[in-house]
Amino acid sequence: MSRIVNSLLVGIGLSTLSAQAAQSLTPEQLEVRDFIKKLYSYDPATFEGGEFDVKTRKPYLLNKAPDNPALSKYLPKENCELIEEFFDRSIIRRTQKKTFVACSAPNLFPHLGSEEISPATRYEDIARPLIETPTVIGNTAKVVVYVRGFKSKEPGQALYDRNIFYLSKTDIGWRITNVLTILGKGSFQTRPCGYESATKLTPEQLKDAPSECE
């Protein structure tokens, strides 16, 4: 009985801490955090692969895409519309195909290979990322999202795979204007110092890049 009571008390304590942490964020920080959480709610099969439910034409949520290709359909128009909900058009890559335009943006999970992006060949669920508290200054914001390695993260270390999102608030809401991707040295064999960006980094953004190869 005492174990049950203790477990309940611990659960209540953790819920209280989470609520207090959320309350300590400004409305702008909450906006940006929820924006990034929504971005990462989608499965890469949809966001990177453009696959939608064949019947409802809705995007797949993370780890909810079926491994049967017959249940999905490639919908480039819907994929472009989804990407434009989050990314500024200046960093969206558009490719003209025969009868349609395909869109792509910086990978949400850049450490994944094509076999892990496709649910047909994915051998395990994709871990939910760790989204750090956003930094908001006026109409700009920055959010660090760890996609791998964060479970063993230690204070003072920065050796874990992550995306750093830079955002601006526009007339239609927050939009990502640049992304700095930092992965382990082995992941970027042809790139200097284990990082790349969607577009040229500003002097301030360049401060977030690793000073030496990781």
C-alpha positions in Angstrom: 0.0 0.0 0.0 2.8 2.4 0.9 4.5 1.7 -2.4 1.3 2.7 -4.3 1.0 5.9 -2.2 4.7 6.7 -2.9 4.3 6.1 -6.6 1.2 8.4 -6.7 3.1 11.1 -4.8 6.1 10.8 -7.2 3.7 11.1 -10.2 2.0 14.1 -8.7 5.4 15.7 -8.0 6.6 15.2 -11.6 3.3 16.6 -13.0 3.7 19.6 -10.7 7.2 20.2 -11.9 6.2 19.9 -15.5 3.4 22.4 -15.0 5.7 24.8 -13.2 8.2 24.5 -16.0 5.6 25.3 -18.6 4.3 28.2 -16.6 7.8 29.7 -16.4 7.9 30.1 -20.2 6.8 33.3 -21.9 3.8 33.1 -24.3 6.3 33.5 -27.2 8.4 30.7 -25.9 5.3 28.5 -25.6 4.3 29.4 -29.1 7.7 28.4 -30.6 8.0 25.3 -28.5 4.5 24.1 -29.6 5.4 25.0 -33.2 8.5 22.8 -33.1 6.6 20.0 -31.3 4.0 20.0 -34.0 6.8 19.9 -36.6 8.3 16.8 -35.0 4.9 15.1 -34.6 5.0 14.0 -38.3 6.6 10.9 -39.5 9.6 11.3 -42.0 7.7 9.0 -44.3 5.4 12.0 -44.8 7.6 14.9 -44.3 10.7 13.6 -46.2 9.0 11.0 -48.3 5.7 12.7 -49.2 3.6 9.7 -48.3 0.0 10.3 -47.1 -2.9 8.0 -46.2 -4.3 6.7 -49.4 -7.9 7.1 -48.2 -7.9 10.2 -46.0 -5.0 12.0 -47.7 -3.8 12.9 -44.2 -0.2 13.0 -43.1 1.2 10.3 -40.9 2.2 11.0 -37.3 5.5 9.8 -36.0 5.8 6.0 -36.0 2.2 5.7 -37.3 3.0 5.2 -41.0 2.1 1.7 -42.2 4.8 -0.7 -43.5 2.4 -1.7 -46.4 3.1 0.6 -49.4 -0.4 -0.1 -50.8 -1.9 1.9 -47.9 0.0 5.1 -48.7 0.1 7.5 -51.7 2.8 10.0 -52.8 1.1 13.4 -52.8 3.6 16.1 -53.8 1.0 19.0 -53.5 0.0 18.1 -50.0 3.6 17.6 -49.1 4.5 21.1 -50.3 1.6 22.6 -48.3 2.7 20.8 -45.2 6.3 21.9 -45.5 5.2 25.5 -46.1 3.4 25.5 -42.8 6.8 25.4 -41.0 9.6 26.5 -43.4 10.2 29.9 -45.0 10.0 29.5 -48.8 13.5 30.8 -49.1 14.9 27.5 -47.8 12.4 25.1 -49.4 13.9 23.3 -52.3 11.5 22.8 -55.3 12.1 20.4 -58.1 10.1 20.5 -61.3 9.0 17.0 -62.3 7.0 16.1 -65.5 3.6 17.0 -64.1 4.2 18.4 -60.6 6.5 20.2 -58.3 8.2 18.3 -55.5 9.2 20.2 -52.3 11.9 19.3 -49.7 13.2 21.0 -46.6 16.1 20.2 -44.2 15.7 16.8 -42.7 14.0 16.6 -39.3 16.0 13.4 -38.5 19.2 13.9 -40.5 21.0 10.9 -39.0 18.5 8.5 -40.5 19.2 6.7 -43.8 16.6 6.0 -46.5 15.9 2.6 -45.1 14.9 4.1 -41.7 12.8 6.9 -43.3 10.7 4.3 -45.1 8.3 2.4 -42.7 8.6 -0.6 -45.1 12.2 -1.1 -44.2 12.4 0.6 -40.8 13.5 -1.9 -38.1 12.6 0.1 -35.0 10.6 3.1 -34.0 12.2 6.5 -34.2 13.0 8.0 -30.8 11.2 11.2 -30.0 13.6 14.1 -30.0 14.6 16.3 -27.0 13.4 19.9 -27.6 15.2 22.4 -25.5 13.6 25.6 -24.2 13.4 28.2 -27.0 15.2 31.5 -27.0 13.0 34.3 -28.2 14.2 37.8 -28.9 11.6 40.1 -30.5 10.4 38.4 -33.7 13.2 35.9 -33.9 13.8 32.7 -32.1 16.2 29.8 -31.8 15.5 26.2 -30.7 17.9 23.3 -30.3 16.5 19.9 -31.0 18.5 16.8 -30.1 17.6 13.9 -32.4 20.1 11.3 -31.2 22.6 10.8 -28.3 20.8 13.1 -25.9 20.0 10.3 -23.4 23.7 10.3 -22.4 24.1 14.0 -22.6 26.3 15.5 -19.9 26.6 19.2 -18.8 29.2 21.1 -20.8 29.3 18.6 -23.7 28.0 19.3 -27.2 28.8 16.1 -29.0 25.2 15.0 -29.9 23.3 15.0 -33.1 21.0 18.0 -33.3 19.2 20.5 -35.4 19.3 24.2 -34.4 16.3 26.0 -35.9 16.3 29.7 -36.4 12.8 31.3 -36.8 11.2 34.5 -37.6 7.6 35.6 -36.8 5.8 36.6 -40.0 2.3 37.7 -40.8 1.2 34.1 -41.1 3.0 32.9 -38.0 6.4 31.5 -37.1 8.5 30.2 -39.9 11.9 28.5 -39.9 14.4 30.6 -41.9 17.5 28.6 -41.4 18.7 25.2 -39.9 22.1 24.3 -38.6 22.5 20.5 -38.5 25.4 19.1 -36.4 26.1 15.4 -36.5 29.0 13.2 -35.6 32.1 13.3 -37.7 31.4 10.0 -39.3 28.0 11.2 -40.6 29.4 14.0 -42.7 32.3 12.5 -44.5 32.3 15.1 -47.2 31.5 18.1 -45.1 33.8 20.2 -42.9 33.5 19.9 -39.1 30.4 17.8 -39.0 27.8 20.5 -39.8 25.8 22.0 -42.6 23.1 24.7 -42.9 20.1 25.2 -45.0 21.4 28.6 -46.1 24.4 30.8 -45.3 24.8 31.3 -41.6 24.7 34.8 -40.2 27.7 35.8 -38.0 25.5 35.3 -34.9 24.4 31.8 -36.1 27.9 30.9 -36.9 28.7 31.0 -33.2 26.5 27.9 -32.8 28.6 25.9 -35.2 31.3 23.6 -33.7 34.7 25.1 -33.6 36.3 21.8 -34.6 35.2 18.5 -36.1 33.0 16.4 -33.7 
